[in-house]
């Protein structure tokens, strides 16, 4: 029976050790609530850290801890204090957290923390692999475990893996500052489905993948190696019923908490006072200081509200051992003291400030008693407090003032949406909220409440898992069989058993990895060794078939005994000492028409370059920003297309290259001509781009045609990359 394995930094429980006994208490709220049903069904497992370091765990208690975790269907990753410091407090929260929230000045790039982060991610992945079967699915959560998907995929390629990021994903311009940016993206790309709270984060991620990993995008699908990775947005919800029912009970209850009694007492003394609620973790991303300054500005701008409005501010302690958080607390303390000292009256202080956690019942007290919720994060992945406030307003009154920088603003757009850095706008929004007629409050809140109720946390989890189940790891049009396992073994055996073999091998993208400059993709010592050993076997007939010009290829391989076919089938050389033969009669008189156009586009497109061959001209844009490159390539194609009909020319589009050449000259035609003189038992051809499709199509149906990469192909088989090509050729040897 298949199962779901949930992976997060912390397990959804707390361990209590009392008199040599261990008790595991399930957590409530957030992720634990959302995934409760997923975790409970079948034989699912939740993998994470228990919160106890190796140093804190008495070896004699280890079996009891493990038993308590097993009873809760959990497995714990073992971490030392040093690992927690480098992985969690270090790389996760001193590097990724500030960077992903656009606080680049707080980001620390520490190589030792990065190595610890990698090592701990591997620990998580290894524990998953120990507990997984091929038919299972894995759901990895959040920024602490960005490398885990790829680590699992490498060992368990058939397992479906989902990843969800609960914080913002920054724009490419911010993300690119991270020294380990490619490794982070590659780690995430081990997933089959990657989820974000909003489309903005999804868009930023796709942009970074396109620019840094040079992947092709098909809407929200990424073609990565030979896999299809889907990216989508799933706005996380709350346990609506829990908050709504608690608010109903609050309205009926005759016993009151200490917090509620304090609120009632103040209302008794100052009967016309309105309460504005502010609830956050004490974090620099939450905009707490700006909020206090905005409230101060409100009191200055609208003095008629002095003594009539109170800001109830709850700041929950967070990462108090981190210097930036200590500085922030000092700043908040000073701001609150200054505002209260400036405006306080005998029976009224403008800010009622709590620096502590509050039990759930007290939160409901605040949600139900405050007419306004003021939430102004400068950057926030979602902000569930906004949804909790709406769910708790039983009579549908109240006004939510919400930062446009919070993910929740995309869903709760009936709220008063503000820019958290615009103090004047926030002050005006507070006044608008205080004066808003009840009928207008109710109208907007009913719409938001319905939305929050429908898209609750369970629906969020269910929709993600349904989408994961529906993801096709390989797109239908790219579904050539991967060269691995039994397929690879069969190809190698067929090759070895044949008495005469013919190999057609493309160069760029097949035998040589792409470089920013085409001239830098020269043959390596390793490649020469592989090709020489293949050619040394008298059963093999080796042909390198390329779009490269003959002069370059003659310089690289002219002294070798294998056959060379260049410029997509225009020239052929049959080994060392032989002359180049022109296979097609063509001319280049059309250069004078096309070259000036290519030159103009090169001047307008930084990073592009022109390659002039004997009878074709190529425009390379590998070094161009991918988005700009695709746009310019389409524009160039549309510009040239009307001009080439009278010259019997065609446009051939390769991998980040567009080539104008004489029509009818292609690799398929050249390969067919070569076959006219020999009758091999076994034919194999490998190539990576559109120019090789002619060869795959024109070779006999019995040929073994292999596409390198993940693009659409008529080839029968598919292989990942140049490294995989080398591994296969070595097995032929």
Secondary structure per residue as TSV (DSSP state, phi and psi in degrees):
chain	resnum	aa	ss	phi	psi
A	1	X	-	360.0	129.3
A	2	X	-	-72.3	157.5
A	3	X	-	-139.1	165.1
A	4	X	E	-106.4	128.4
A	5	X	E	-108.0	118.5
A	6	X	E	-95.8	134.8
A	7	X	E	-127.3	122.3
A	8	X	E	-143.2	164.4
A	9	X	E	-58.3	-46.7
A	10	X	E	-114.3	146.6
A	11	X	-	-74.9	154.1
A	12	X	S	-82.4	50.6
A	13	X	E	-160.6	166.6
A	14	X	E	-124.9	142.0
A	15	X	E	-98.7	128.9
A	16	X	E	-114.8	122.8
A	17	X	E	-108.8	118.1
A	18	X	E	-140.1	119.6
A	19	X	T	50.8	51.1
A	20	X	T	66.2	16.5
A	21	X	E	-117.2	147.4
A	22	X	E	-117.3	128.8
A	23	X	E	-125.2	133.0
A	24	X	E	-103.6	120.4
A	25	X	E	-107.4	120.0
A	26	X	E	-61.3	145.2
A	27	X	-	-82.2	160.8
A	28	X	-	-124.8	153.0
A	29	X	S	90.5	161.6
A	30	X	H	56.3	-132.7
A	31	X	H	-63.8	-38.1
A	32	X	H	-59.3	-41.2
A	33	X	H	-70.7	-45.2
A	34	X	H	-61.9	-34.4
A	35	X	T	-105.1	10.2
A	36	X	H	-58.5	-46.8
A	37	X	H	-69.7	-36.7
A	38	X	H	-64.3	-42.2
A	39	X	H	-68.8	-35.1
A	40	X	H	-74.9	-30.7
A	41	X	S	-73.3	145.9
A	42	X	T	57.2	-142.7
A	43	X	T	-110.1	38.2
A	44	X	-	-62.0	158.9
A	45	X	E	-133.2	145.1
A	46	X	E	-113.1	122.6
A	47	X	E	-110.7	131.5
A	48	X	E	-174.1	-166.8
A	49	X	E	-100.1	139.0
A	50	X	-	-76.9	-17.5
A	51	X	S	101.0	-10.7
A	52	X	-	-103.3	128.0
A	53	X	-	-80.8	167.8
A	54	X	G	-57.0	-40.2
A	55	X	G	-68.1	-27.5
A	56	X	G	-86.1	-10.9
A	57	X	S	-99.1	118.0
A	58	X	-	-69.0	123.7
A	59	X	G	-52.4	-33.0
A	60	X	G	-69.5	-22.0
A	61	X	G	-90.8	-10.5
A	62	X	H	-52.5	-45.6
A	63	X	H	-62.1	-36.5
A	64	X	H	-69.8	-37.3
A	65	X	H	-63.1	-45.6
A	66	X	H	-63.3	-39.1
A	67	X	H	-65.9	-42.4
A	68	X	H	-62.2	-38.5
A	69	X	H	-68.8	-41.9
A	70	X	H	-61.0	-38.2
A	71	X	H	-63.1	-26.5
A	72	X	T	-96.8	11.7
A	73	X	T	58.3	43.4
A	74	X	E	-125.6	154.2
A	75	X	E	-130.8	137.3
A	76	X	E	-107.3	136.7
A	77	X	-	-82.0	132.5
A	78	X	-	-84.3	121.2
A	79	X	-	-128.8	139.8
A	80	X	-	-87.3	166.9
A	81	X	H	-59.0	-39.7
A	82	X	H	-65.1	-39.7
A	83	X	H	-66.9	-41.5
A	84	X	H	-61.5	-41.4
A	85	X	I	-65.8	-45.5
A	86	X	I	-75.7	-38.3
A	87	X	I	-81.0	-52.3
A	88	X	I	-86.9	-61.4
A	89	X	I	-70.4	-30.1
A	90	X	I	-81.7	-92.1
A	91	X	I	-64.6	-42.6
A	92	X	I	-63.8	-47.2
A	93	X	I	-108.4	-9.3
A	94	X	I	-108.1	-9.1
A	95	X	I	-117.9	-64.1
A	96	X	I	-70.8	-46.8
A	97	X	H	-56.7	-54.7
A	98	X	H	-64.8	-39.0
A	99	X	H	-64.7	-45.1
A	100	X	H	-69.3	-19.1
A	101	X	T	-101.5	12.8
A	102	X	T	73.2	16.9
A	103	X	-	-97.3	66.5
A	104	X	G	-62.9	-26.8
A	105	X	G	-68.3	-19.0
A	106	X	G	-93.6	-10.8
A	107	X	-	-73.6	131.5
A	108	X	-	-110.1	131.4
A	109	X	-	-107.9	89.2
A	110	X	-	-111.5	118.4
A	111	X	H	-65.5	-34.3
A	112	X	H	-65.9	-40.9
A	113	X	H	-63.4	-39.0
A	114	X	H	-62.2	-43.2
A	115	X	H	-64.2	-38.6
A	116	X	H	-66.0	-41.5
A	117	X	H	-58.4	-46.0
A	118	X	H	-61.8	-44.3
A	119	X	H	-64.4	-42.3
A	120	X	H	-70.5	-39.9
A	121	X	H	-58.1	-38.6
A	122	X	H	-64.9	-35.9
A	123	X	H	-61.7	-45.0
A	124	X	H	-60.4	-46.5
A	125	X	H	-62.3	-42.3
A	126	X	H	-62.3	-39.5
A	127	X	H	-68.1	-35.8
A	128	X	H	-63.1	-47.1
A	129	X	H	-61.2	-34.8
A	130	X	H	-63.3	-27.0
A	131	X	T	-111.1	14.1
A	132	X	-	-116.8	150.9
A	133	X	-	-121.2	162.1
A	134	X	T	-60.8	-30.4
A	135	X	T	-85.9	-2.7
A	136	X	-	-76.3	168.1
A	137	X	E	-127.8	151.0
A	138	X	E	-123.8	138.2
A	139	X	E	-125.2	108.9
A	140	X	E	-98.1	140.8
A	141	X	E	-122.3	129.3
A	142	X	S	78.2	174.8
A	143	X	G	-68.4	-16.7
A	144	X	G	-72.8	-16.8
A	145	X	G	-128.0	40.3
A	146	X	T	-66.3	-24.0
A	147	X	T	-91.3	-13.9
A	148	X	H	-61.6	-43.1
A	149	X	H	-54.7	-46.6
A	150	X	H	-67.9	-35.8
A	151	X	H	-63.8	-35.8
A	152	X	H	-74.3	-44.2
A	153	X	H	-61.0	-34.5
A	154	X	H	-62.0	-37.2
A	155	X	H	-93.1	-28.9
A	156	X	-	-129.3	73.3
A	157	X	T	-64.8	-21.4
A	158	X	T	-90.6	-5.9
A	159	X	S	-81.2	136.5
A	160	X	E	-80.6	129.5
A	161	X	E	-124.8	127.6
A	162	X	E	-111.0	148.0
A	163	X	E	-134.2	136.6
A	164	X	E	-127.4	129.7
A	165	X	-	-100.6	121.8
A	166	X	-	-92.3	-1.2
A	167	X	S	-117.6	171.2
A	168	X	-	-63.2	152.7
A	169	X	-	-103.6	125.6
A	170	X	-	-75.1	167.6
A	171	X	-	-64.8	159.7
A	172	X	H	-55.0	-40.7
A	173	X	H	-63.1	-31.0
A	174	X	H	-83.7	-46.3
A	175	X	H	-62.1	-34.0
A	176	X	T	-65.0	-17.0
A	177	X	T	-72.4	-15.7
A	178	X	S	-72.4	124.3
A	179	X	T	-60.2	-29.7
A	180	X	T	-106.6	37.1
A	181	X	H	-63.7	-44.3
A	182	X	H	-64.1	-41.6
A	183	X	H	-63.4	-38.9
A	184	X	H	-63.5	-47.3
A	185	X	H	-63.5	-42.4
A	186	X	H	-62.0	-37.1
A	187	X	H	-61.5	-45.3
A	188	X	H	-66.5	-32.8
A	189	X	T	-73.6	-2.0
A	190	X	T	-70.4	-12.0
A	191	X	-	-78.4	158.8
A	192	X	S	-94.7	-27.0
A	193	X	E	-138.2	128.9
A	194	X	E	-118.4	125.3
A	195	X	E	-114.3	145.6
A	196	X	E	-132.2	164.6
A	197	X	S	-70.5	-37.6
A	198	X	S	-133.7	163.0
A	199	X	H	-65.6	-32.0
A	200	X	H	-58.0	-46.1
A	201	X	H	-66.0	-39.7
A	202	X	H	-59.3	-44.8
A	203	X	H	-64.4	-41.7
A	204	X	H	-62.3	-41.9
A	205	X	H	-64.3	-46.4
A	206	X	H	-60.3	-39.1
A	207	X	H	-63.6	-42.3
A	208	X	H	-66.9	-41.5
A	209	X	H	-62.9	-43.4
A	210	X	H	-63.9	-39.1
A	211	X	H	-85.4	-35.8
A	212	X	H	-95.1	-36.2
A	213	X	S	-98.8	-3.6
A	214	X	-	50.8	54.1
A	215	X	-	-101.3	150.8
A	216	X	E	-84.1	140.3
A	217	X	E	-110.6	142.4
A	218	X	E	-125.8	88.9
A	219	X	T	58.5	-115.3
A	220	X	T	-102.6	23.5
A	221	X	E	-110.9	137.5
A	222	X	E	-109.9	127.7
A	223	X	E	-88.7	105.9
A	224	X	E	-126.3	120.8
A	225	X	T	51.8	-123.5
A	226	X	T	-107.4	19.9
A	227	X	E	-115.4	160.9
A	228	X	E	-109.5	121.9
A	229	X	E	-110.2	123.1
A	230	X	E	-94.3	139.2
A	231	X	E	-122.5	132.5
A	232	X	E	-152.3	166.0
A	233	X	E	-108.2	135.9
A	234	X	-	-137.0	94.0
A	235	X	-	-66.0	122.0
A	236	X	-	-71.9	140.1
A	237	X	-	-105.5	-168.7
A	238	X	-	-122.3	173.3
A	239	X	-	-81.5	83.5
A	240	X	H	-56.1	-46.3
A	241	X	H	-59.1	-41.2
A	242	X	H	-59.3	-48.2
A	243	X	H	-72.9	-41.5
A	244	X	H	-66.0	-45.2
A	245	X	H	-66.4	-37.3
A	246	X	H	-63.7	-37.3
A	247	X	H	-67.6	-37.0
A	248	X	H	-64.3	-44.1
A	249	X	H	-62.7	-38.3
A	250	X	H	-59.5	-40.9
A	251	X	H	-69.7	-23.1
A	252	X	H	-94.8	-23.4
A	253	X	-	-66.8	140.4
A	254	X	S	-95.9	-21.0
A	255	X	S	-89.5	139.3
A	256	X	-	-122.3	145.2
A	257	X	-	-75.1	168.5
A	258	X	H	-61.1	-39.4
A	259	X	H	-64.0	-44.9
A	260	X	H	-65.9	-37.9
A	261	X	H	-62.9	-39.1
A	262	X	H	-64.8	-41.2
A	263	X	H	-63.4	-45.3
A	264	X	H	-64.5	-39.2
A	265	X	H	-62.4	-43.3
A	266	X	H	-65.3	-40.2
A	267	X	H	-65.2	-31.0
A	268	X	H	-68.1	-40.8
A	269	X	H	-74.4	-45.3
A	270	X	S	-117.4	79.5
A	271	X	T	-57.2	-28.5
A	272	X	T	-98.4	14.3
A	273	X	-	-77.9	136.8
A	274	X	E	-107.3	143.6
A	275	X	E	-104.5	133.4
A	276	X	E	-111.3	125.0
A	277	X	E	-96.9	136.6
A	278	X	E	-134.8	115.7
A	279	X	E	-128.7	127.1
A	280	X	E	-158.0	158.4
A	281	X	E	-68.5	147.6
A	282	X	S	-75.0	96.6
A	283	X	-	-145.1	143.2
A	284	X	G	-67.1	-14.4
A	285	X	G	-79.0	-12.8
A	286	X	G	-87.6	-8.3
A	287	X	-	68.2	31.5
A	288	X	H	-67.5	-43.2
A	289	X	H	-62.3	-44.9
A	290	X	H	-60.7	-35.1
A	291	X	H	-65.3	-42.0
A	292	X	H	-65.5	-42.4
A	293	X	H	-63.6	-37.3
A	294	X	H	-66.9	-38.9
A	295	X	H	-66.6	-39.3
A	296	X	H	-61.1	-43.7
A	297	X	H	-63.3	-38.2
A	298	X	H	-59.5	-45.9
A	299	X	H	-65.9	-32.9
A	300	X	H	-74.3	-39.5
A	301	X	H	-75.9	-33.2
A	302	X	T	-126.1	72.3
A	303	X	G	-62.0	-15.7
A	304	X	G	-65.1	-14.7
A	305	X	G	-95.8	1.3
A	306	X	T	-59.0	130.6
A	307	X	T	82.0	-3.8
A	308	X	T	-116.3	-7.3
A	309	X	E	-134.6	136.1
A	310	X	E	-128.8	133.8
A	311	X	E	-91.4	114.6
A	312	X	E	-93.9	107.3
A	313	X	E	-112.6	116.7
A	314	X	E	-109.2	117.1
A	315	X	E	-114.5	111.9
A	316	X	E	-83.2	126.0
A	317	X	-	-54.6	140.7
A	318	X	-	-152.6	128.7
A	319	X	-	47.2	48.2
A	320	X	T	-67.0	-10.2
A	321	X	T	-90.2	-1.9
A	322	X	S	-91.6	130.1
A	323	X	H	-53.5	-43.0
A	324	X	H	-61.6	-34.2
A	325	X	H	-75.3	-35.1
A	326	X	H	-64.3	-43.3
A	327	X	H	-63.0	-39.9
A	328	X	H	-64.1	-42.4
A	329	X	H	-61.8	-43.2
A	330	X	H	-60.6	-41.6
A	331	X	H	-63.7	-44.2
A	332	X	H	-63.5	-45.6
A	333	X	H	-56.2	-45.1
A	334	X	H	-67.3	-41.2
A	335	X	H	-65.0	-43.9
A	336	X	H	-61.7	-44.6
A	337	X	H	-61.6	-40.4
A	338	X	H	-67.0	-45.3
A	339	X	H	-66.3	-43.9
A	340	X	H	-64.2	-39.9
A	341	X	H	-66.2	-30.8
A	342	X	H	-78.2	-35.5
A	343	X	H	-117.1	-11.3
A	344	X	-	-57.7	146.7
A	345	X	B	-120.2	177.9
A	346	X	T	-58.9	-44.7
A	347	X	T	-107.8	18.2
A	348	X	B	-155.5	130.0
A	349	X	-	-120.3	138.0
A	350	X	S	-68.2	-32.0
A	351	X	E	-121.2	125.0
A	352	X	E	-104.5	108.2
A	353	X	E	-112.8	126.8
A	354	X	E	-119.4	126.4
A	355	X	E	-112.2	81.2
A	356	X	S	-173.1	168.4
A	357	X	-	-82.0	156.0
A	358	X	-	-127.2	141.9
A	359	X	-	-65.1	161.1
A	360	X	H	-53.7	-41.5
A	361	X	H	-61.4	-37.4
A	362	X	H	-71.1	-33.1
A	363	X	H	-62.4	-42.8
A	364	X	H	-62.0	-39.1
A	365	X	H	-54.8	-47.0
A	366	X	H	-69.6	-43.6
A	367	X	H	-59.2	-39.5
A	368	X	H	-80.2	-24.5
A	369	X	H	-96.8	-16.1
A	370	X	-	-99.9	125.3
A	371	X	S	-70.6	-27.4
A	372	X	E	-127.8	139.4
A	373	X	E	-111.2	123.7
A	374	X	E	-112.6	105.8
A	375	X	E	-124.7	110.4
A	376	X	-	-129.0	52.4
A	377	X	-	-62.3	145.1
A	378	X	S	-81.6	-16.6
A	379	X	S	-166.9	124.9
A	380	X	B	-149.9	132.6
A	381	X	S	-57.4	-49.7
A	382	X	-	-135.9	-63.7
A	383	X	-	81.1	87.4
A	384	X	H	-78.9	-17.8
A	385	X	H	-57.9	-38.7
A	386	X	H	-59.8	-41.4
A	387	X	H	-72.0	-36.9
A	388	X	H	-64.0	-39.5
A	389	X	H	-62.3	-46.7
A	390	X	H	-62.6	-42.3
A	391	X	H	-64.6	-27.7
A	392	X	H	-88.5	-8.3
A	393	X	-	-84.7	85.7
A	394	X	T	-60.9	-40.4
A	395	X	T	-88.5	5.9
A	396	X	S	67.0	12.1
A	397	X	-	-88.4	175.8
A	398	X	-	104.9	158.0
A	399	X	E	-131.5	130.6
A	400	X	E	-100.2	122.1
A	401	X	E	-105.2	119.9
A	402	X	E	-132.5	137.2
A	403	X	E	-67.3	138.4
A	404	X	T	-68.4	-12.9
A	405	X	T	-85.1	-4.5
A	406	X	B	-89.1	139.6
A	407	X	G	-57.4	-32.4
A	408	X	G	-64.0	-21.6
A	409	X	G	-62.4	-25.0
A	410	X	G	-67.9	-29.7
A	411	X	T	-95.9	-36.7
A	412	X	-	-99.1	53.1
A	413	X	T	-79.3	0.4
A	414	X	T	-81.2	-10.5
A	415	X	S	-70.7	172.2
A	416	X	E	-83.1	104.9
A	417	X	E	-89.4	128.6
A	418	X	E	-130.9	161.0
A	419	X	-	-87.5	120.1
A	420	X	T	-64.9	-14.0
A	421	X	T	-96.9	-2.0
A	422	X	-	-101.3	92.3
A	423	X	H	-62.3	-38.1
A	424	X	H	-65.0	-40.6
A	425	X	H	-65.6	-40.2
A	426	X	H	-65.5	-43.8
A	427	X	H	-59.1	-43.8
A	428	X	H	-65.3	-37.4
A	429	X	H	-65.3	-37.8
A	430	X	H	-62.6	-44.8
A	431	X	H	-62.5	-43.7
A	432	X	H	-59.3	-43.0
A	433	X	H	-64.2	-41.9
A	434	X	H	-65.0	-31.6
A	435	X	H	-100.1	-0.3
A	436	X	-	-68.0	128.5
A	437	X	-	-60.9	147.5
A	438	X	H	-58.7	-37.3
A	439	X	H	-62.8	-34.1
A	440	X	H	-73.7	-37.5
A	441	X	H	-59.5	-49.4
A	442	X	H	-63.5	-41.8
A	443	X	H	-58.1	-48.7
A	444	X	H	-70.4	-39.3
A	445	X	H	-69.0	-34.4
A	446	X	H	-61.8	-41.9
A	447	X	H	-64.2	-46.7
A	448	X	H	-67.1	-40.3
A	449	X	H	-63.7	-41.3
A	450	X	H	-60.6	-40.7
A	451	X	H	-67.6	-43.6
A	452	X	H	-65.4	-36.5
A	453	X	H	-70.0	-41.9
A	454	X	H	-69.1	-47.1
A	455	X	T	-100.0	69.6
A	456	X	-	-85.0	-176.7
A	457	X	H	-67.5	-32.9
A	458	X	H	-69.1	-38.9
A	459	X	H	-65.8	-38.6
A	460	X	H	-56.0	-49.7
A	461	X	H	-64.3	-43.1
A	462	X	H	-64.1	-44.0
A	463	X	H	-65.3	-36.1
A	464	X	H	-64.3	-46.9
A	465	X	H	-68.9	-35.4
A	466	X	H	-63.7	-42.3
A	467	X	H	-65.3	-37.6
A	468	X	H	-63.2	-41.5
A	469	X	H	-65.3	-31.4
A	470	X	H	-84.8	-12.4
A	471	X	-	-66.7	129.4
A	472	X	-	-90.0	118.6
A	473	X	S	-65.3	-24.3
A	474	X	S	-127.9	129.3
A	475	X	-	-66.6	144.3
A	476	X	G	-52.9	-41.1
A	477	X	G	-76.7	-7.1
A	478	X	G	-117.2	22.8
A	479	X	-	-87.2	42.5
A	480	X	-	-67.7	151.0
A	481	X	E	-70.0	131.4
A	482	X	E	-66.9	141.1
A	483	X	S	-84.3	87.0
A	484	X	-	-160.2	162.6
A	485	X	H	59.6	-131.2
A	486	X	H	-64.7	-33.7
A	487	X	H	-63.7	-47.3
A	488	X	H	-62.8	-42.3
A	489	X	H	-61.0	-40.8
A	490	X	H	-64.9	-44.2
A	491	X	H	-61.9	-45.4
A	492	X	H	-63.1	-41.6
A	493	X	H	-65.6	-42.4
A	494	X	H	-61.2	-42.0
A	495	X	H	-62.2	-47.5
A	496	X	H	-67.5	-32.2
A	497	X	H	-79.5	-14.4
A	498	X	-	-78.1	143.6
A	499	X	S	-84.5	-28.7
A	500	X	S	-137.6	127.9
A	501	X	E	-127.3	143.2
A	502	X	E	-121.3	124.8
A	503	X	E	-114.2	118.6
A	504	X	E	-100.8	113.4
A	505	X	E	-120.3	121.0
A	506	X	-	-68.7	164.8
A	507	X	-	-103.0	-76.0
A	508	X	B	-65.3	126.7
A	509	X	T	86.1	-11.5
A	510	X	T	-116.1	-62.6
A	511	X	T	-92.1	-18.7
A	512	X	B	-135.1	131.1
A	513	X	-	-67.7	150.4
A	514	X	-	-66.6	143.6
A	515	X	-	-119.9	160.5
A	516	X	S	-61.2	-37.2
A	517	X	S	-110.7	126.1
A	518	X	G	-54.3	-35.6
A	519	X	G	-67.5	-15.8
A	520	X	G	-84.7	-8.5
A	521	X	-	-88.8	51.0
A	522	X	-	-80.9	160.8
A	523	X	-	-65.4	142.5
A	524	X	-	-93.9	168.2
A	525	X	H	-60.2	-38.9
A	526	X	H	-61.3	-43.1
A	527	X	H	-65.1	-44.6
A	528	X	H	-57.1	-42.0
A	529	X	H	-63.2	-43.2
A	530	X	H	-64.1	-48.3
A	531	X	H	-65.7	-40.2
A	532	X	H	-62.7	-40.1
A	533	X	H	-69.4	-36.5
A	534	X	H	-63.6	-45.9
A	535	X	H	-67.2	-28.4
A	536	X	H	-66.9	-21.8
A	537	X	S	-81.8	119.1
A	538	X	T	-62.7	-16.2
A	539	X	T	-76.6	-15.3
A	540	X	E	-99.3	140.1
A	541	X	E	-121.3	107.9
A	542	X	E	-100.3	126.2
A	543	X	E	-125.5	121.3
A	544	X	E	-93.6	120.5
A	545	X	E	-123.1	121.0
A	546	X	-	-144.1	163.5
A	547	X	S	-89.4	-4.1
A	548	X	S	-62.6	156.8
A	549	X	-	-75.2	156.2
A	550	X	H	-68.0	-31.5
A	551	X	H	-64.1	-44.6
A	552	X	H	-63.1	-46.4
A	553	X	H	-68.7	-33.1
A	554	X	H	-64.7	-38.3
A	555	X	H	-66.4	-34.8
A	556	X	H	-85.1	-38.9
A	557	X	H	-127.5	6.6
A	558	X	T	-60.3	-24.9
A	559	X	T	-93.0	7.1
A	560	X	S	-101.6	155.3
A	561	X	S	-83.9	-2.4
A	562	X	S	-85.2	162.5
A	563	X	E	-77.5	140.3
A	564	X	E	-120.4	129.7
A	565	X	E	-123.6	121.2
A	566	X	E	-119.2	170.9
A	567	X	T	50.8	46.1
A	568	X	T	62.4	23.5
A	569	X	T	110.8	17.1
A	570	X	T	-89.2	-36.6
A	571	X	E	-124.2	147.8
A	572	X	E	-139.9	139.4
A	573	X	E	-131.2	127.6
A	574	X	E	-99.5	53.1
A	575	X	S	100.3	171.2
A	576	X	T	-59.2	137.9
A	577	X	T	88.7	-14.9
A	578	X	-	-89.6	163.5
A	579	X	-	-92.9	157.6
A	580	X	-	-73.4	134.1
A	581	X	E	-110.5	131.2
A	582	X	E	-86.6	117.8
A	583	X	-	-82.6	-23.2
A	584	X	S	-131.9	145.0
A	585	X	-	-89.8	109.6
A	586	X	-	-137.2	173.3
A	587	X	-	-139.9	168.9
A	588	X	-	-122.9	27.8
A	589	X	T	-64.9	-20.0
A	590	X	T	-77.4	-8.9
A	591	X	H	-52.0	-39.9
A	592	X	H	-65.6	-21.0
A	593	X	H	-85.5	-42.1
A	594	X	H	-87.9	-37.6
A	595	X	H	-57.1	-45.2
A	596	X	H	-59.2	-32.8
A	597	X	H	-68.1	-46.1
A	598	X	H	-62.5	-38.0
A	599	X	H	-64.4	-40.9
A	600	X	H	-64.2	-41.5
A	601	X	H	-67.7	-34.4
A	602	X	H	-65.1	-40.9
A	603	X	H	-63.7	-32.4
A	604	X	H	-86.5	-9.5
A	605	X	S	-125.7	93.3
A	606	X	T	-57.0	131.2
A	607	X	T	99.6	-15.1
A	608	X	-	-84.8	161.0
A	609	X	E	-153.0	158.9
A	610	X	E	-105.7	137.3
A	611	X	E	-117.5	119.2
A	612	X	E	-98.4	122.3
A	613	X	-	-106.5	-175.3
A	614	X	S	-63.7	-44.1
A	615	X	S	-134.7	23.7
A	616	X	E	-155.1	160.8
A	617	X	E	-128.4	129.8
A	618	X	E	-112.5	139.7
A	619	X	E	-112.1	110.8
A	620	X	E	-95.4	136.0
A	621	X	-	-134.4	32.2
A	622	X	T	-65.4	-33.1
A	623	X	T	-87.4	0.8
A	624	X	S	-85.5	147.6
A	625	X	-	-49.4	128.9
A	626	X	H	-54.9	-41.0
A	627	X	H	-67.1	-45.7
A	628	X	H	-64.4	-41.0
A	629	X	H	-59.6	-45.8
A	630	X	H	-64.4	-40.2
A	631	X	H	-64.8	-44.9
A	632	X	H	-66.7	-38.4
A	633	X	H	-62.4	-42.6
A	634	X	H	-64.3	-40.8
A	635	X	H	-65.0	-42.4
A	636	X	H	-63.3	-43.1
A	637	X	H	-59.8	-44.8
A	638	X	H	-66.4	-29.5
A	639	X	H	-74.4	-40.6
A	640	X	H	-81.9	-33.6
A	641	X	H	-48.2	-46.5
A	642	X	H	-67.8	-16.8
A	643	X	H	-91.4	-16.3
A	644	X	H	-92.6	-14.9
A	645	X	G	-58.9	-40.2
A	646	X	G	-76.1	-8.6
A	647	X	G	-113.2	9.8
A	648	X	T	53.8	45.3
A	649	X	E	-108.2	164.9
A	650	X	E	-143.1	157.4
A	651	X	E	-101.4	124.3
A	652	X	E	-112.2	120.5
A	653	X	E	-100.0	119.1
A	654	X	E	-107.5	-157.1
A	655	X	T	-83.0	101.6
A	656	X	T	60.1	33.4
A	657	X	E	-148.3	142.2
A	658	X	E	-124.3	124.3
A	659	X	E	-120.5	133.2
A	660	X	E	-101.7	123.7
A	661	X	E	-147.3	169.2
A	662	X	E	-67.7	132.4
A	663	X	T	-68.5	152.8
A	664	X	T	88.6	-7.2
A	665	X	-	-101.1	114.6
A	666	X	-	-154.9	170.5
A	667	X	H	-66.8	-32.8
A	668	X	H	-63.0	-43.8
A	669	X	H	-65.5	-41.9
A	670	X	H	-66.1	-41.3
A	671	X	H	-64.5	-39.8
A	672	X	H	-63.5	-41.9
A	673	X	H	-61.6	-41.5
A	674	X	H	-63.4	-38.8
A	675	X	H	-68.5	-18.8
A	676	X	T	-64.4	-20.5
A	677	X	T	-104.8	-6.4
A	678	X	-	-138.6	161.2
A	679	X	-	-131.3	80.5
A	680	X	-	-74.8	154.2
A	681	X	S	-75.8	-28.7
A	682	X	E	-142.3	128.0
A	683	X	E	-118.5	130.9
A	684	X	E	-131.4	135.9
A	685	X	E	-134.1	143.9
A	686	X	E	-134.8	135.9
A	687	X	E	-161.0	164.9
A	688	X	-	-116.7	-17.8
A	689	X	S	-130.4	-170.2
A	690	X	G	-61.3	-31.4
A	691	X	G	-65.7	-23.9
A	692	X	G	-84.1	-12.6
A	693	X	H	-64.4	-31.8
A	694	X	H	-59.9	-41.3
A	695	X	H	-66.8	-46.7
A	696	X	H	-58.9	-39.0
A	697	X	H	-74.8	-35.9
A	698	X	H	-89.4	-16.7
A	699	X	S	-71.4	157.1
A	700	X	-	-55.5	149.8
A	701	X	T	-60.1	-24.6
A	702	X	T	-78.9	-6.1
A	703	X	S	-68.6	150.0
A	704	X	E	-92.5	101.8
A	705	X	E	-102.9	129.8
A	706	X	E	-127.5	121.6
A	707	X	E	-88.4	131.9
A	708	X	E	-94.9	116.9
A	709	X	S	105.5	-163.2
A	710	X	S	-120.1	12.7
A	711	X	S	-81.0	164.9
A	712	X	-	-55.7	138.8
A	713	X	-	-154.9	157.3
A	714	X	-	-98.4	-0.9
A	715	X	-	-64.7	153.7
A	716	X	S	-78.4	-28.9
A	717	X	E	-129.8	168.4
A	718	X	E	-142.3	142.6
A	719	X	E	-133.9	153.3
A	720	X	-	-65.0	-59.0
A	721	X	-	-160.8	-174.3
A	722	X	H	-59.1	-40.8
A	723	X	H	-58.5	-42.7
A	724	X	H	-66.9	-35.0
A	725	X	H	-61.4	-46.4
A	726	X	H	-58.8	-42.9
A	727	X	H	-62.8	-40.6
A	728	X	H	-68.3	-43.6
A	729	X	H	-62.9	-35.4
A	730	X	H	-64.6	-34.7
A	731	X	H	-69.5	-31.2
A	732	X	H	-65.0	-39.3
A	733	X	-	-64.8	360.0
